[in-house]
């Protein structure tokens, strides 16, 4: 990879607002399943990295201009290294394929974060349900449950054993882990998996949209706020008809018009206000902005119901406004 291109990408990215962007060097690359590569990342100058908590992700800024979100799945007590795992998705948006085909040990990539929109909350016990690459945020969560002496179990589904990342590592955890390769056992029996869960249990699920929808349906009998999910693709959500609205930026007093069919994120970019973004589908939370006044029309798949009711933030790539004006802390 051309390191000059990396430097150029980093310089351009540094114009973005929000948390400071920096660079990470690929310390090691490892194939952890048939289609998943794990990258261990460190500061190029050997400095400590920002601490993080289970459920956190970073945004990699690729030299080709793409920005993609990846869950941190390494040892969070190692303050000098981050670890991510990347599934090669030939029919995806190109970021994972680019990483698989181009990124090698010694390469330097820009990044933002870490951020956490999928935090592990205190509980009496945990049930983790992962599908495919959705296993990545679960690994540090399991470590946290172990360290706090909380009972836990993991149900891990995938197409086949060969496609399931970190299979050997998780197998060492014994009866806590139930593997469910689809080519061997079919789809997960969620009703049976959830049958014995009740008050005190928190259910964490990450994986494909079909799995998340099935888990949500199966958890309807459980107490509110039992289920916590992280999505890779946007969920269908009701929203009001697109209407024009205005963004008022408190720091400059600037007003920016947002017409129908244009996102707040793009309207801000058009006015020279760059916000770091990744998914552009309302699933990663990277482009979250603080709302000082006005009522957002939330259309994301990230914010909790508590966050939505508070109305003090919005995901700018998809959400709009219920009021004529939103005042942002920008």
Buried (B, 14 or more C-beta within 10 A) or exposed (E): BEEEEBBEBBEBBEEBEBBEBBBBBBBEBEEBBEBBBBBBBBBEEEEEBEEBBBBBBBBBBBBEEBBBBBBBBBEBEEEEBBBBBBBBBEEEEEBBBBBBEEBEEEBBBBBBBBBBBBEBEEBEBBBBBBBBBBBBBBBBBBBBBEEEEBEBBBBBBBBEBEBBBBBEEBEEEEEBBBBBBBEEEEEBEBEEBBEEBEEEBBBBBBBBBEBBBBBBEBBEEBEEEBBBBBBBEBBEEEEEEEBEBBBBBEEEEBEBEBEEEBBBBBBBBEBEBBBBBBBBBBBBBBBBBEBBEBEBBBBBBBBEEEBBEEBEBBBBBBBBBBBEEBBBEB
